[in-house]
Amino acid sequence: MSRFKVLIVGASGGVGAAAVQLAKHFGAEVTGVCSTGNLDLVRSIGADKVIDYTKEDFAKSGETYDIILDTTATVPLARCESALKPGGRLVAVQGSFAQALGLERPSKASGKKVIAGSDSIWVFAHKDGRLY
Ligand SMILES: NC(=O)c1ccc[n+]([C@@H]2O[C@H](COP(=O)([O-])OP(=O)(O)OC[C@H]3O[C@@H](n4cnc5c(N)ncnc54)[C@H](OP(=O)(O)O)[C@@H]3O)[C@@H](O)[C@H]2O)c1
């Protein structure tokens, strides 16, 4: 089975840096999004790839991910839906009001979901290939 691809927006921050290391521990391929000055830091804690948000918009790169973890409240579903694989999850740690109310909904057929709120940071990928 191919490795889960996880994108972490805010990878240089307290929550994001922990998430980078946990995702690596669980065997994911991790891409970290941060500013120019923190690219080396995010690489040093294990990210396979880094994206400088001051120079590139991850949502327009054509890459797709199983999980996008947003610690910055800068990633509404409308911005990143095309960067989620079918069945993928947007995990919004801060969660906008709309996300908290469950108003951001992808089409059911896509299998994608939005999980919002600080308590929802733990998303597990089971070895059977499903996301929880
Ligand atoms: N820390 C905790 O224990 C904790 C616990 C529960 C919930 N939370 C919540 O989780 C959220 C994040 O907390 P935190 O402690 O990780 O904050 P933090 O340490 O201040 O980190 C935020 C990170 O966001 C990055 N950032 C800012 N704008 C960005 C953008 N447009 N794209 C990508 N990255 C961007 C910054 O990276 P650069 O410096 O590289 O720009 C910064 O490192 C907050 O809402 C907080 O309330 C935190």
Ligand as a Chemical Component Dictionary entry (heavy atoms), coordinates in Angstrom:
data_LIG
# 
_chem_comp.id                   LIG 
_chem_comp.type                 NON-POLYMER 
_chem_comp.pdbx_formal_charge   0 
_chem_comp.three_letter_code    LIG 
# 
loop_
_chem_comp_atom.comp_id 
_chem_comp_atom.atom_id 
_chem_comp_atom.alt_atom_id 
_chem_comp_atom.type_symbol 
_chem_comp_atom.charge 
_chem_comp_atom.model_Cartn_x 
_chem_comp_atom.model_Cartn_y 
_chem_comp_atom.model_Cartn_z 
_chem_comp_atom.pdbx_ordinal 
LIG N1  N1  N 0  -0.165 25.130 21.124 1  
LIG C1  C1  C 0  -1.115 24.423 21.727 2  
LIG O1  O1  O 0  -0.904 23.714 22.731 3  
LIG C2  C2  C 0  -2.526 24.409 21.155 4  
LIG C3  C3  C 0  -3.418 23.473 21.651 5  
LIG C4  C4  C 0  -4.713 23.425 21.096 6  
LIG C5  C5  C 0  -5.062 24.301 20.079 7  
LIG N2  N2  N 1  -4.164 25.210 19.627 8  
LIG C6  C6  C 0  -4.588 26.078 18.534 9  
LIG O2  O2  O 0  -3.907 25.637 17.361 10 
LIG C7  C7  C 0  -3.634 26.762 16.532 11 
LIG C8  C8  C 0  -2.153 26.803 16.232 12 
LIG O3  O3  O 0  -1.453 26.937 17.433 13 
LIG P1  P1  P 0  0.128  26.913 17.497 14 
LIG O4  O4  O 0  0.484  26.871 18.947 15 
LIG O5  O5  O -1 0.664  25.850 16.599 16 
LIG O6  O6  O 0  0.469  28.363 16.912 17 
LIG P2  P2  P 0  1.902  28.939 16.521 18 
LIG O7  O7  O 0  2.974  28.239 17.264 19 
LIG O8  O8  O 0  1.797  30.425 16.605 20 
LIG O9  O9  O 0  2.080  28.501 15.013 21 
LIG C9  C9  C 0  1.337  29.032 13.961 22 
LIG C10 C10 C 0  2.155  28.800 12.709 23 
LIG O10 O10 O 0  1.337  29.175 11.603 24 
LIG C11 C11 C 0  2.204  29.525 10.578 25 
LIG N3  N3  N 0  1.455  30.321 9.611  26 
LIG C12 C12 C 0  0.902  31.547 9.754  27 
LIG N4  N4  N 0  0.253  31.901 8.640  28 
LIG C13 C13 C 0  0.388  30.854 7.766  29 
LIG C14 C14 C 0  -0.061 30.605 6.454  30 
LIG N5  N5  N 0  -0.780 31.500 5.774  31 
LIG N6  N6  N 0  0.254  29.418 5.877  32 
LIG C15 C15 C 0  0.988  28.501 6.547  33 
LIG N7  N7  N 0  1.459  28.674 7.789  34 
LIG C16 C16 C 0  1.151  29.845 8.392  35 
LIG C17 C17 C 0  3.361  30.232 11.216 36 
LIG O11 O11 O 0  4.471  29.820 10.476 37 
LIG P3  P3  P 0  5.636  30.806 10.040 38 
LIG O12 O12 O 0  6.191  31.385 11.308 39 
LIG O13 O13 O 0  6.603  29.911 9.321  40 
LIG O14 O14 O 0  4.999  31.870 9.189  41 
LIG C18 C18 C 0  3.406  29.656 12.634 42 
LIG O15 O15 O 0  4.540  28.833 12.848 43 
LIG C19 C19 C 0  -4.137 27.994 17.308 44 
LIG O16 O16 O 0  -5.440 28.300 16.868 45 
LIG C20 C20 C 0  -4.193 27.515 18.732 46 
LIG O17 O17 O 0  -5.192 28.216 19.445 47 
LIG C21 C21 C 0  -2.905 25.271 20.129 48 
# 
loop_
_chem_comp_bond.comp_id 
_chem_comp_bond.atom_id_1 
_chem_comp_bond.atom_id_2 
_chem_comp_bond.value_order 
_chem_comp_bond.pdbx_ordinal 
LIG N1  C1  SING 1  
LIG C1  O1  DOUB 2  
LIG C1  C2  SING 3  
LIG C2  C3  SING 4  
LIG C2  C21 DOUB 5  
LIG C3  C4  DOUB 6  
LIG C4  C5  SING 7  
LIG C5  N2  DOUB 8  
LIG N2  C6  SING 9  
LIG N2  C21 SING 10 
LIG C6  O2  SING 11 
LIG C6  C20 SING 12 
LIG O2  C7  SING 13 
LIG C7  C8  SING 14 
LIG C7  C19 SING 15 
LIG C8  O3  SING 16 
LIG O3  P1  SING 17 
LIG P1  O4  DOUB 18 
LIG P1  O5  SING 19 
LIG P1  O6  SING 20 
LIG O6  P2  SING 21 
LIG P2  O7  DOUB 22 
LIG P2  O8  SING 23 
LIG P2  O9  SING 24 
LIG O9  C9  SING 25 
LIG C9  C10 SING 26 
LIG C10 O10 SING 27 
LIG C10 C18 SING 28 
LIG O10 C11 SING 29 
LIG C11 N3  SING 30 
LIG C11 C17 SING 31 
LIG N3  C12 SING 32 
LIG N3  C16 SING 33 
LIG C12 N4  DOUB 34 
LIG N4  C13 SING 35 
LIG C13 C14 SING 36 
LIG C13 C16 DOUB 37 
LIG C14 N5  SING 38 
LIG C14 N6  DOUB 39 
LIG N6  C15 SING 40 
LIG C15 N7  DOUB 41 
LIG N7  C16 SING 42 
LIG C17 O11 SING 43 
LIG C17 C18 SING 44 
LIG O11 P3  SING 45 
LIG P3  O12 DOUB 46 
LIG P3  O13 SING 47 
LIG P3  O14 SING 48 
LIG C18 O15 SING 49 
LIG C19 O16 SING 50 
LIG C19 C20 SING 51 
LIG C20 O17 SING 52 
# 
